[in-house]
Amino acid sequence: MYPKIIELHRKIDEVFSPFRAIDYMEEIIRFHRIQSTSGLKNATEYVAELLNSLDVSAWPFAIPMNEGMEFEGFPGFQSWEIKEAKLWMVQPERRKLADFDDSVFHIFQRSGRAEGEFELFVAERDMDIDYYLKLDNMSNKFILTDKPQFVKDILEVAGIVSEHTREGLEDALLYHSFWWDGTETKKIPGFVIYKKDANYIRKLHKERKRIIVKARVSSEFGPGYHYITEAEIKGKREGEILLIAHLCHPKGEANDNVSGVVSLIEALRSIKHLINKGELDPPLQTIRALFVPEIYGTVAYLSQRSNIRSTIVGGLNLDMVGQDLDKSGGSFLVEKEPWAAPGFTSSLVSYLKDFVIPHYKGTTPVIQYPSIRYSSTPFSGGSDHIILNDPYVGIPTSMIIQWPDKFYHSSKDKVENIDPEALKRAGITAALYAYILATAREKDVNNIGELALLEGKRSLLEEKKNHLINTGTIKLERLKLVYNYYLKAIQSIRKIVNIDASHLLERWTSFYRNEISDQIGNTIKKRRRSSVVYIRNFKSPVTWWVRKNTLSKEERRDALRFHFGLKNTEKFNEIEFIYLVDGRRTIEDIKNFLEVVENHEIKQEIFNKYVKLTEKTGIIKRKGE
């Protein structure tokens, strides 16, 4: 497979233009691409038109939705249009605070209408959730806060004025949004102001001056739609490879996620161009691409096209792939499939990244140094691949992302912080991945299995080394977790072409036994047993947070106090929890699995509270009920 990739990389590298991708980007960022808005609709139409002009078959479409509807547990919502949004301080003096015409980030997306003057309550900074729970008589007031996430779901206020920021972004505006689903009594407005203006207001407040603001928000809600663009390079036989990038987010945002969109567009153009020139054979399996509203659009698409799940052999999600790493402080990352749903895709993507990342030559030909920071990381979630990796969906999907990003969800996420070479890295990786899988025959699939096997060996030995260095002991449970993960990853190659993978599985098992298991005593911790088994009500990894509005006011307040009160060391991956609820595992089996994944004990009280919340929000129920 190596010579094949070398030649394929050479061809794609010659035609892939990151500067074309920048041109696409500068057009797309002009659209205000909030979910279920005309801006996103126009963006999907532009992307489809662009792809067709590049000889890639594409079409935009809309999936109707509204409040009260659900897509596998994810609530539907209304469309939203905004015409005007302004906020002025009018007492004790006049000062402009926010204007949508100056920056779309000045408004909470999906803000409700407002017209009039309001007293501004100035909340103290750096307070915990209990401070906000004690506030009362706020329904006719606006509130200035650095913790808008507390206010949105707890307080009844006339409006929110957020000064929330992050270190190094004090001169930026952060992206905030409401997610109304019809259960709220009133849709309120929210504004985002600069820290310097918040400081001035606080100075006046300290002088005991009464603050009055004048707000005007002209917005409308109506029937909602998930706007999506779909594209394909048709294959000769059954089976598909799925590439996905979310198209939503505010006007002007470049890296999140127009970078993923344009890298994917240019990847598709490059493949089709080479096919048209006769330099590449047409694919055996279809290469399909989706440009979606993040997560919600992917769930809606699969709910309409449930038959496609069994035909897709593997996916790749491109999210935030274009920033200049020196400016953003990030690294080029390949995110693996979940522990609860292993697959082959991340092993293949990790291998391909070494072809696209330039290396500096050392003092001898065999010594090379990577030109950028990069790594493979465990599954964390947060993007469209959480939907595809769900065992109910069964599409193994890796994600490439550059993280962290200093400018994430802020008005500083601009084209000037984009690196064309980063777009090229991501786009060529996607093109290589898609075309290799779309043209794979038995020998190629066997080689992909070899990659998963090698990745497994490396991960197992790395795990062993880390435990010896950090604790001086080996945790057999953790090693067994890695063993089972790559056992299933190797098995998953049969989704591409149904080959006999027994020789790979035997070698992996032999390696585990000979190199690991035989050398280590039984250090498995005794764990509690339980007979309680849950099943899921939805075929998606929806969490209680998404459905918290189904709780009563008091239940929601209690849930939020619980959520925001957790320390990082007390948390676990909630998406993995949902994946593990399969009608077979007991609730203690799930807890035990998660403790091995997280490498720390999960307090029983916290786990029970989370299970109860997930049950109360209708996501899971006891088997047999």
Protein Blocks (a to p, Z undefined) as FASTA:
>chain_A
ZZmmmmmmmmmmmmmcfklmmmmmmmmmmpccbehifklmmmmmmmmmmmmmnopacddd
dddddehiaeehiacddddddfbdcdddfbfbdcdfbdfklomklpcghiacdedddddd
dddehiafklmmmpghkllpccddfblmlmmmmmccfbdcdfbdcehilmbccdddddde
hjambdcddddddfklmmmmmmmmmnopacddddddddddddddddddddddddfbecdd
dddddfbdcehiaklmmkmmmmmmmmmmmmmmmmmnopaccdfbdcddddddehklmmmm
mmmmmmlmmmpnbdcddehjlbcfklnopacddddddfklgcfklmmmmmmmmmmmccdd
dfbfklccdfbdcdddddebjplklmmmpmklopacddddddddfkgoiaklcfklpcfk
lmmmmmmmmmmmmmmmmmccfklmmmmmmmmmmmmmmmmmmmmmmmmmmnopacfklmmm
mmmmmmmmmmmmmmmpccdfklmmmmmmmmmmmmmmmmpccfbdcddddfbdcddfbdcf
bdfklmmmmpcfklmmmmmmmmmmpcfklgccfklmmmmmnolacfklmmmmmmmmnopa
cdfklmmmmmmmmmmnomaccehZZ
